[in-house]
Amino acid sequence: MSVTTVRLQAEVEHHLEEIASRLQRSKGWVINQALTEYIEKEQREQERWRQTLEAMESAAHGRVVDADDVHRWLNSWGTENELDAPRSGK
């Protein structure tokens, strides 16, 4: 484990101390939890952005699925005749 020094605004420090006290944890533990959650959120956002760019590129090349096919597929969910996911014509 490494040590990093951070300067906190007085109000942030006050809230941090309150949270740590309420949870009966150290301020370091609270900071680690918060940063872990923030990093995971940022990683999810980066992955969503990558997927969005990939989807836009795919659509730009004409690889799309007809909306009616998608609706038929979704409406079949949970029925005896559930359809396979529609595929692009290209």
N, C-alpha and C positions, 0 to 999 in steps of 0.2 A: 504494500500500500504506500502511496506517496502522499506528500503534504503540499498543499497549495494555499497560498495566502490570498484572501479576498477582502477587499474593503467594502463594507456594507453601509448603506445609508442608515442613519439612526433608527428610522421607522421600521426598516426591514429587519434590523437587528432585534428590535423590540418584539416584533411579530415572531421572529425565529425563536427567541427565548420563550415566548408564551407557548408556542406549539411544542417545543421540546419538553417543556415542563408538563404540559397537559398529557403528552404521550409517554412521559417518563423515559425519554430517550435523550441522547446527547445532541447538541446542535450539529455536530459532524454527521450523525446518523440521519437527521432530518435533511441536511444539505445533500448528502449522498442519495437519499430517496428521491428528492426533488430533481436532482440532476439526472438520475437514471431515467425517471419518467419523461423528462424533457428530451433527452437524447433519443429514447425510443419513439417519442412523438415525431421528432424531426426526421428520423429514419423512415417512419411510415409515410410522412409527407413527401420525402424524396422519392420513395418507391412509387407513390401515387403519381407524382409529377412525371417520372420516367414512363409509367404505363400510359399516362395521358398523351405524352409526346409520341409514343409508339402507336397508339390508337389513331392519332391525327395523321401520322405518316401513312398508316394503313388505309385510312379513308381517302387520303389524297391520291392513293394509287387505285382507288375504286374497289377496295376490298371491304364491302359493306353487306349487311344483311337487311332484307326487306322488313319493314316494321310489321306488316301483316303476318309474316312468318314467325316473328318474335312473339307477337300476341297469341297466335295459335299455340305456340310452344308453352308460353306461360299459363295459358288457360287449361292446358292439359295436365299441369302439375297436380298430383294427388288423385288423378283419375286412373281407371284401369288401362286406358290407352295413352299413357304418358309418352309424349314425343321426344325424340332426340333433339338436342340443341341445333338450331338452324346454322348452316354454314354459308360463308360467302360464296357467291357464284364464281369468283375469280380465284 
